Amino acid sequence: MEELRIIFASSCVESAARKLGCSTGEMYRRMKRVGLIHGFILPGYEVLHTQSREHVTEDVIGALQIWESKLE
């Protein structure tokens, strides 16, 4: 089960990077900086993985932007 959650998190990083036009490395660094993977994506796996890829990508990007704004 843990492997599926990690694969899902990886796909979230890739989808968000593609949508925002940046590298997956840059997207991973941004998510890691605010704790989005362990604080939002992995804990939300049960709900998030049942939604469409487009919806998940929008949710992840929205959360990233909100969490980043709290650091500024």
C-alpha positions in Angstrom: 0.0 0.0 0.0 2.8 2.4 0.8 4.3 1.9 -2.6 1.0 2.9 -4.3 0.9 6.1 -2.2 4.5 7.0 -3.2 3.7 6.3 -6.9 0.6 8.5 -6.5 2.6 11.3 -4.9 5.1 11.1 -7.7 2.4 11.4 -10.3 1.0 14.5 -8.5 4.5 16.1 -8.7 4.7 15.3 -12.4 1.2 16.5 -13.2 1.5 19.7 -11.3 4.9 20.4 -13.0 3.4 19.8 -16.4 0.4 22.0 -15.8 2.7 24.9 -14.5 5.3 24.4 -17.2 8.3 23.7 -14.8 10.6 20.8 -14.3 9.6 17.9 -11.9 12.7 18.7 -9.9 11.6 22.3 -9.3 8.1 21.2 -8.5 9.4 18.6 -6.0 11.6 21.3 -4.3 8.6 23.6 -4.0 6.4 20.9 -2.5 9.1 19.7 -0.2 9.8 23.3 1.0 6.2 23.7 2.3 5.7 20.0 3.3 2.9 19.4 0.8 3.8 15.8 0.0 3.7 14.6 3.6 1.2 17.1 4.8 -1.4 17.0 2.0 -0.9 14.5 -0.7 0.0 11.3 1.3 -2.5 11.9 4.1 -5.2 12.7 1.5 -4.4 9.7 -0.7 -7.6 7.8 0.1 -9.8 10.7 -1.1 -7.5 12.1 -3.8 -6.8 8.9 -5.7 -10.5 8.5 -6.4 -10.8 11.8 -8.2 -9.9 12.6 -11.8 -6.3 13.5 -12.6 -7.3 17.0 -13.6 -9.1 17.6 -10.4 -6.3 16.3 -8.3 -3.8 18.4 -10.2 -5.9 21.5 -9.6 -6.2 20.7 -5.9 -2.5 20.1 -5.5 -1.6 23.3 -7.3 -4.1 25.3 -5.3 -2.8 23.9 -2.0 0.8 24.5 -3.0 0.0 28.2 -3.8 -1.8 28.7 -0.5 0.9 27.0 1.5 3.7 28.9 -0.3 1.9 32.2 0.4 1.9 31.4 4.1 5.7 31.2 4.1 6.1 34.6 2.5 
